[in-house]
Amino acid sequence: PLLISLFLLVVAPLLAQDAPATPTPSAPNKQPESEAEPRGGAARFEASFLTKRFQERFQGAFEKALGRKLAAPVEFVITDSMGMKALVEAESGPLGAKLTDVSPEQFLAQSRALSKAILGRLRTSDGRVVINPETFQAFGKLYHADCQGQAFLDVVMIHEAVHAAQHQERSLATFLGGQTTTPAIRARLSVMEGHAQHVARAATLELGLEASFKLLVKVASELPAELPAAEREVMRVLLAEISIPYVQGETFIKALAIASGGISQAEERAFTSPPATIRQVTRPAEYLNPPQERIEVKPLVAKMTEKLGIPELTASNIASISDAQLRAALALADPKLLERCVKELNSCVVMVAGSPQGQQGIMVVSHFASAQGAQDLLEVERQVLAQKDKDFSRPDSPYKITSLEYEKSPFKGIAGFTSERTVSVQGGSVHVYTVVLQFGDWCIEAFLSNVEDAKPKLLGFLERALPIL
């Protein structure tokens, strides 16, 4: 929820300001139905034209990539942003009602705002693909003018047609329904989107649409170039999370296709026995051959959080961190060292606490398959903090470090370090006290922001909480 909120604050307004002032009409264009190609390469948003175009030009390559015949024709309809919002609201309501980690109101609000970024979506009530031309126009300004071209629309049509094919075999509403947490929904979304990307990649390769498919991948996994530098650092971690169903989801389906003997077998396996967690999506080997034992880190972090004892803060969330999030958050470190670290990672869990006054506490607990993995993360954390200190010292940085001090680990027999810094930003200042510790196959990073007497309070918390590990 926190990550989605950041998206709503930063990217959604960009989409809104670039959208056309007047809705795109749903009525057919005035171009004659017999016209084979849109003039000048511009996308032609007409339902009957798109339906016919898919059937006559793409369905053969599509079914070859899918590994089976379509059970029924794929039909397209055109809507505008208001229509897409209404569709999202109608289909998100039943999903949000069953969630335990976010309120139905929050889930609906997030879904409603994210509807601004939807190019196309399957309508589960009738199995038709709904296309919103306004989003194509907005993406044409945010990413590349080619997002407004027919070739890009063709690729989106092929991707969305996979969802139509999925829905013909099984109800996607039922596939997503019944889940009680947002990570569980996202794991199943990774099956849907990963399968759609895998099939679309193969079909567009045969159809000569590789460049437009790469543009679709860019839209799904990269930030707009015009995003201000200060926001890019925050949004980089967010986008790594949002793009998992598309990027890691495709890798997951590819691994299943190799292990299962083909894409149709992979589809059946993934939808019949979907991954339970995002970790299984990002590590398909563990889905294919589940390990016998693993320490459950989240319950341990919950027990540690009970020892918080910092009156200003209330723990608000405990969540797992995916490999993609970790890579994005620590991207400033040496890439080889970071990859070695991620490879050894068993689980990474974050606890977030805060106050209405803006005070914040965060603790990240990571468990590894070996002590070497934990030692590697400790070094990665050193490198990232050092690079951030360097970046904050640049003349063009919006952040300025006004005080900075590092010390060795305050706990006997535990490796690590502490740092204390004051950073000025936009006329204000933020005081942050950080502790990074490593012992055995565990690594912990914790910090307090703008909390009075942060050092004794954080060290006192860790002294109470560490024995639980």
C-alpha distance (Angstrom), angle and dihedral (degrees) to the residues before:
residue distance angle dihedral
P1 . . .
L2 3.80 . .
L3 3.80 92.0 .
I4 3.79 93.1 47.1
S5 3.80 89.6 49.8
L6 3.80 89.6 55.7
F7 3.79 89.6 52.0
L8 3.79 90.7 51.7
L9 3.79 91.0 50.9
V10 3.80 96.9 47.7
V11 3.82 114.8 23.0
A12 3.79 103.8 25.3
P13 3.83 92.4 61.8
L14 3.81 89.1 53.1
L15 3.77 90.1 53.7
A16 3.78 91.3 46.8
Q17 3.79 95.0 50.3
D18 3.80 92.1 48.7
A19 3.80 95.1 48.7
P20 3.80 117.9 105.2
A21 3.79 116.0 -90.3
T22 3.81 91.6 -127.5
P23 3.81 126.4 45.9
T24 3.78 118.9 -102.2
P25 3.80 107.9 -109.2
S26 3.77 118.0 -115.1
A27 3.80 93.1 -145.9
P28 3.84 118.5 104.5
N29 3.79 118.9 -88.0
K30 3.79 119.0 -104.5
Q31 3.81 91.8 -116.1
P32 3.82 112.3 113.4
E33 3.80 116.0 -100.9
S34 3.80 90.8 -125.7
E35 3.82 93.6 63.0
A36 3.80 105.2 114.3
E37 3.82 100.0 -158.7
P38 3.79 133.2 24.2
R39 3.77 111.1 -109.5
G40 3.81 117.6 -100.8
G41 3.81 92.7 3.7
A42 3.80 92.3 -77.7
A43 3.79 115.7 147.9
R44 3.78 115.4 -98.6
F45 3.78 109.7 -144.8
E46 3.79 104.1 -161.3
A47 3.79 121.0 129.0
S48 3.81 98.9 -142.5
F49 3.82 91.6 44.1
L50 3.83 92.9 51.4
T51 3.80 93.7 45.9
K52 3.80 91.7 50.5
R53 3.82 92.4 42.7
F54 3.80 92.3 53.9
Q55 3.80 93.6 47.7
E56 3.81 95.8 46.2
R57 3.81 102.0 36.0
F58 3.79 109.6 24.4
Q59 3.80 111.9 22.3
G60 3.81 95.8 85.7
A61 3.81 94.9 53.2
F62 3.80 89.3 38.6
E63 3.81 94.6 56.1
K64 3.80 90.7 45.3
A65 3.81 90.4 54.4
L66 3.82 91.3 42.9
G67 3.79 91.6 52.9
R68 3.80 94.3 -132.2
K69 3.80 143.4 52.9
L70 3.79 121.6 -90.0
A71 3.79 113.0 -104.5
A72 3.82 90.9 -142.8
P73 3.82 137.5 2.4
V74 3.80 118.1 -78.5
E75 3.79 112.1 -120.3
F76 3.79 127.7 -163.5
V77 3.80 130.4 -152.4
I78 3.80 130.9 -173.3
T79 3.79 125.6 -129.4
D80 3.81 138.7 162.2
S81 3.81 131.7 -123.6
M82 3.79 93.1 -83.5
G83 3.79 90.8 50.6
M84 3.83 92.3 48.7
K85 3.80 90.2 48.6
A86 3.80 90.6 52.3
L87 3.81 91.0 49.3
V88 3.80 92.2 49.9
E89 3.80 91.5 48.3
A90 3.80 92.0 50.5
E91 3.82 93.9 50.1
S92 3.82 98.7 37.2
G93 3.79 96.2 52.4
P94 3.83 96.6 72.9
L95 3.84 91.3 45.2
G96 3.81 94.7 50.4
A97 3.80 93.5 47.6
K98 3.81 91.6 70.0
L99 3.81 99.4 44.8
T100 3.80 120.4 112.5
D101 3.81 99.6 -173.1
V102 3.81 97.8 57.1
S103 3.79 132.6 27.2
P104 3.84 118.9 -105.3
E105 3.82 88.1 -118.2
Q106 3.82 92.2 53.9
F107 3.78 93.2 46.7
L108 3.79 92.2 48.8
A109 3.81 92.6 47.0
Q110 3.80 91.4 50.4
S111 3.80 92.5 46.9
R112 3.78 91.2 47.5
A113 3.80 92.9 52.4
L114 3.82 93.4 44.4
S115 3.80 88.9 55.1
K116 3.81 86.2 80.1
A117 3.81 88.5 71.4
I118 3.82 98.2 49.0
L119 3.81 116.2 113.5
G120 3.78 95.1 179.4
R121 3.78 137.7 -7.1
L122 3.77 138.4 -175.4
R123 3.80 113.9 -112.9
T124 3.79 102.7 -141.3
S125 3.80 94.1 -162.4
D126 3.83 92.1 71.5
G127 3.83 105.8 4.0
R128 3.82 94.2 -114.9
V129 3.81 123.8 138.3
V130 3.81 114.0 -119.8
I131 3.82 117.5 -151.7
N132 3.82 124.4 -164.3
P133 3.86 112.6 -157.0
E134 3.81 91.8 -168.8
T135 3.80 92.0 67.7
F136 3.81 90.8 51.1
Q137 3.81 88.8 54.6
A138 3.81 92.0 47.7
F139 3.82 92.1 49.0
G140 3.79 89.1 48.2
K141 3.80 87.5 63.9
L142 3.80 97.2 37.8
Y143 3.83 98.8 45.0
H144 3.81 117.7 5.3
A145 3.79 137.9 -26.8
D146 3.82 88.6 -119.9
C147 3.82 87.8 74.2
Q148 3.80 84.8 77.2
G149 3.82 93.0 53.5
Q150 3.80 130.1 101.4
A151 3.82 93.4 -117.8
F152 3.80 91.4 59.1
L153 3.80 90.6 46.9
D154 3.81 88.7 50.4
V155 3.81 90.8 55.5
V156 3.81 92.0 48.3
M157 3.81 88.7 49.8
I158 3.81 90.7 53.2
H159 3.81 92.5 47.9
E160 3.81 92.5 48.9
A161 3.81 91.2 44.8
V162 3.81 87.4 64.0
H163 3.80 88.6 60.4
A164 3.80 88.6 50.9
A165 3.82 88.6 52.0
Q166 3.82 90.6 48.4
H167 3.79 90.4 50.5
Q168 3.81 92.1 50.2
E169 3.81 89.3 59.2
R170 3.81 97.2 41.1
S171 3.80 136.5 -2.7
L172 3.81 108.6 -92.8
A173 3.81 89.1 -159.8
T174 3.81 88.3 58.9
F175 3.80 91.7 43.7
L176 3.82 91.1 56.4
G177 3.79 96.3 33.5
G178 3.76 124.2 93.4
Q179 3.81 95.3 36.0
T180 3.80 114.6 132.2
T181 3.83 101.8 -160.9
T182 3.79 134.7 48.1
P183 3.86 92.4 -125.6
A184 3.83 88.8 56.6
I185 3.80 90.3 51.6
R186 3.81 90.9 47.3
A187 3.83 91.2 51.1
R188 3.81 89.1 56.2
L189 3.79 91.6 42.9
S190 3.80 85.9 56.1
V191 3.80 89.1 59.5
M192 3.81 91.5 50.1
E193 3.81 97.4 43.6
G194 3.80 95.7 36.7
H195 3.79 90.8 52.9
A196 3.82 90.7 47.0
Q197 3.81 91.7 50.9
H198 3.81 93.5 46.2
V199 3.80 93.1 51.6
A200 3.82 93.6 40.8
R201 3.82 91.4 51.2
A202 3.81 91.9 54.0
A203 3.82 93.8 44.0
T204 3.81 95.4 46.7
L205 3.80 90.6 48.1
E206 3.81 89.8 58.2
L207 3.81 91.9 43.3
G208 3.83 94.9 50.7
L209 3.81 93.7 -113.5
E210 3.82 97.5 120.6
A211 3.82 94.6 123.2
S212 3.79 92.5 53.7
F213 3.80 91.2 46.3
K214 3.81 89.1 53.5
L215 3.80 88.0 51.8
L216 3.81 89.4 53.4
V217 3.82 89.7 51.7
K218 3.81 88.9 50.0
V219 3.79 92.0 51.6
A220 3.82 89.8 49.9
S221 3.81 97.4 45.9
E222 3.82 111.6 23.5
L223 3.78 134.2 69.3
P224 3.81 122.0 -117.1
A225 3.82 110.7 -94.6
E226 3.80 92.7 -127.7
L227 3.82 93.8 60.6
P228 3.85 108.6 118.9
A229 3.81 114.9 -105.5
A230 3.81 94.2 -116.7
E231 3.79 91.6 56.7
R232 3.81 94.5 43.0
E233 3.82 92.6 67.9
V234 3.81 91.7 55.6
M235 3.79 95.0 38.7
R236 3.82 93.2 50.0
V237 3.82 90.1 70.3
L238 3.80 91.5 42.9
L239 3.79 93.9 51.0
A240 3.80 91.3 49.7
E241 3.80 86.3 59.9
I242 3.80 97.5 42.6
S243 3.81 92.6 48.3
I244 3.83 95.5 53.0
P245 3.83 95.2 96.1
Y246 3.82 90.1 53.9
V247 3.80 103.6 35.7
Q248 3.81 105.6 28.0
G249 3.79 89.7 28.5
E250 3.80 90.2 61.5
T251 3.81 91.3 48.3
F252 3.81 88.8 50.2
I253 3.81 93.1 52.8
K254 3.81 91.1 45.6
A255 3.80 90.2 54.4
L256 3.80 90.6 49.4
A257 3.81 91.1 48.7
I258 3.80 90.5 54.4
A259 3.81 93.3 45.0
S260 3.81 96.0 42.1
G261 3.78 100.6 42.6
G262 3.78 103.6 -104.7
I263 3.78 146.6 -5.1
S264 3.82 96.7 -80.9
Q265 3.82 90.2 52.8
A266 3.81 90.0 47.0
E267 3.81 90.5 51.2
E268 3.80 92.0 51.4
R269 3.80 93.1 47.1
A270 3.81 95.5 46.0
F271 3.80 94.8 48.1
T272 3.81 95.3 40.9
S273 3.82 95.1 46.2
P274 3.81 105.3 18.5
P275 3.81 121.7 -171.0
A276 3.79 112.2 -89.6
T277 3.79 95.9 -147.7
I278 3.79 141.8 28.0
R279 3.80 87.0 -117.0
Q280 3.81 89.5 65.0
V281 3.81 88.9 49.7
T282 3.79 92.7 52.2
R283 3.81 91.8 41.3
P284 3.81 106.3 40.6
A285 3.82 91.3 173.0
E286 3.79 88.2 67.8
Y287 3.81 90.7 49.5
L288 3.80 90.9 50.9
N289 3.83 93.5 43.7
P290 3.83 110.1 19.5
P291 3.82 113.5 -153.5
Q292 3.78 115.4 -113.4
E293 3.80 96.7 -128.2
R294 3.78 137.6 16.8
I295 3.76 131.9 165.5
E296 3.82 110.4 -110.6
V297 3.79 102.0 -129.7
K298 3.81 100.3 -178.7
P299 3.86 95.6 67.3
L300 3.81 89.3 48.3
V301 3.81 91.0 52.2
A302 3.81 89.1 49.3
K303 3.82 89.6 54.6
M304 3.81 90.7 47.0
T305 3.81 90.2 50.6
E306 3.82 90.0 58.0
K307 3.81 86.1 66.8
L308 3.83 93.0 56.2
G309 3.80 95.4 113.2
I310 3.82 94.8 173.5
P311 3.83 105.9 131.5
E312 3.81 95.2 -154.9
L313 3.80 93.4 58.6
T314 3.78 135.8 68.0
A315 3.80 118.6 -167.8
S316 3.79 106.9 -121.0
N317 3.79 107.1 171.9
I318 3.80 143.7 15.2
A319 3.79 114.5 -168.8
S320 3.78 141.7 160.6
I321 3.81 119.1 -109.6
S322 3.78 117.2 -137.8
D323 3.79 126.1 -136.8
A324 3.81 89.3 -108.8
Q325 3.80 92.5 53.5
L326 3.79 91.4 47.8
R327 3.80 92.3 49.7
A328 3.81 90.9 49.6
A329 3.80 94.7 46.0
L330 3.83 92.2 49.3
A331 3.81 98.0 36.2
L332 3.82 91.8 123.0
A333 3.82 91.0 69.6
D334 3.80 127.7 87.9
P335 3.85 104.4 -69.2
K336 3.81 96.1 -138.7
L337 3.80 92.9 48.8
L338 3.81 90.7 47.0
E339 3.81 92.7 50.8
R340 3.80 91.1 48.8
C341 3.78 88.4 51.2
V342 3.83 94.6 48.8
K343 3.80 91.0 47.5
E344 3.82 90.0 59.5
L345 3.81 94.9 44.0
N346 3.80 117.1 117.3
S347 3.80 99.1 176.2
C348 3.79 140.2 -14.5
V349 3.81 121.4 -163.3
V350 3.81 130.4 -178.9
M351 3.80 128.8 -155.0
V352 3.80 117.1 -161.4
A353 3.82 123.6 -165.4
G354 3.77 128.0 176.2
S355 3.78 149.7 157.5
P356 3.81 135.2 -133.2
Q357 3.83 87.3 -110.2
G358 3.81 92.0 64.3
Q359 3.80 98.5 -102.1
Q360 3.77 112.4 142.8
G361 3.76 142.4 -169.9
I362 3.79 126.5 -171.0
M363 3.80 130.4 -178.2
V364 3.81 123.5 -174.1
V365 3.81 116.9 -167.1
S366 3.81 118.4 -168.2
H367 3.79 127.2 -173.1
F368 3.81 121.9 -163.7
A369 3.77 138.8 -164.4
S370 3.81 88.3 -119.3
A371 3.78 141.6 15.8
Q372 3.80 88.0 -111.7
G373 3.81 90.2 64.7
A374 3.80 90.9 53.7
Q375 3.81 91.1 47.2
D376 3.80 89.3 50.6
L377 3.81 91.2 53.0
L378 3.80 90.5 50.5
E379 3.81 89.1 55.2
V380 3.81 91.1 44.6
E381 3.81 89.6 53.7
R382 3.81 90.1 51.0
Q383 3.80 91.1 51.9
V384 3.81 94.2 47.2
L385 3.80 94.2 49.7
A386 3.81 91.5 46.0
Q387 3.81 91.1 50.9
K388 3.80 92.0 47.5
D389 3.80 90.3 50.5
K390 3.80 88.0 51.9
D391 3.81 92.9 47.5
F392 3.80 92.1 48.4
S393 3.80 88.6 54.3
R394 3.81 92.9 59.6
P395 3.83 114.8 110.2
D396 3.81 92.6 -123.9
S397 3.82 95.1 49.4
P398 3.83 115.1 116.7
Y399 3.82 86.7 -146.4
K400 3.82 123.0 69.2
I401 3.80 124.8 -167.6
T402 3.80 108.2 -138.7
S403 3.83 96.7 175.5
L404 3.79 133.3 14.5
E405 3.81 135.0 174.8
Y406 3.81 132.8 168.8
E407 3.83 126.2 -162.2
K408 3.80 136.9 176.8
S409 3.80 122.7 -98.8
P410 3.81 110.7 -64.7
F411 3.82 92.3 -149.8
K412 3.80 119.3 86.2
G413 3.79 113.6 -120.4
I414 3.82 93.5 10.5
A415 3.80 120.4 105.1
G416 3.78 120.9 -137.7
F417 3.78 145.0 80.8
T418 3.78 143.6 -111.5
S419 3.78 131.0 -136.5
E420 3.77 131.9 -165.5
R421 3.78 120.8 -166.1
T422 3.76 141.8 163.1
V423 3.79 116.0 -148.6
S424 3.80 125.3 -168.5
V425 3.79 117.8 -148.6
Q426 3.81 132.2 168.4
G427 3.78 94.0 -12.3
G428 3.82 95.3 -47.7
S429 3.78 135.4 82.8
V430 3.79 136.2 -129.8
H431 3.81 124.7 -155.4
V432 3.81 114.8 -153.8
Y433 3.79 128.5 -175.4
T434 3.82 114.2 -168.4
V435 3.80 132.8 -171.0
V436 3.82 122.8 -171.0
L437 3.81 117.0 -174.8
Q438 3.81 136.9 177.3
F439 3.78 128.8 -169.6
G440 3.78 126.7 158.8
D441 3.79 109.1 -36.1
W442 3.82 94.0 -22.6
C443 3.79 130.7 93.9
I444 3.82 125.3 -175.1
E445 3.78 131.4 -170.6
A446 3.79 118.4 -174.1
F447 3.78 133.2 167.9
L448 3.77 141.7 173.5
S449 3.79 122.4 -148.8
N450 3.81 123.4 -156.1
V451 3.81 92.6 -13.6
E452 3.80 115.2 140.8
D453 3.83 113.3 -118.2
A454 3.80 87.8 10.3
K455 3.80 95.6 166.7
P456 3.85 99.8 58.3
K457 3.80 91.8 37.4
L458 3.81 94.9 52.3
L459 3.81 94.4 42.1
G460 3.81 89.6 47.8
F461 3.80 90.6 52.3
L462 3.79 92.7 48.8
E463 3.80 91.2 48.1
R464 3.81 89.1 55.7
A465 3.81 95.4 41.0
L466 3.82 105.3 40.9
P467 3.84 95.9 72.1
I468 3.83 88.1 65.6
L469 3.82 88.6 68.6
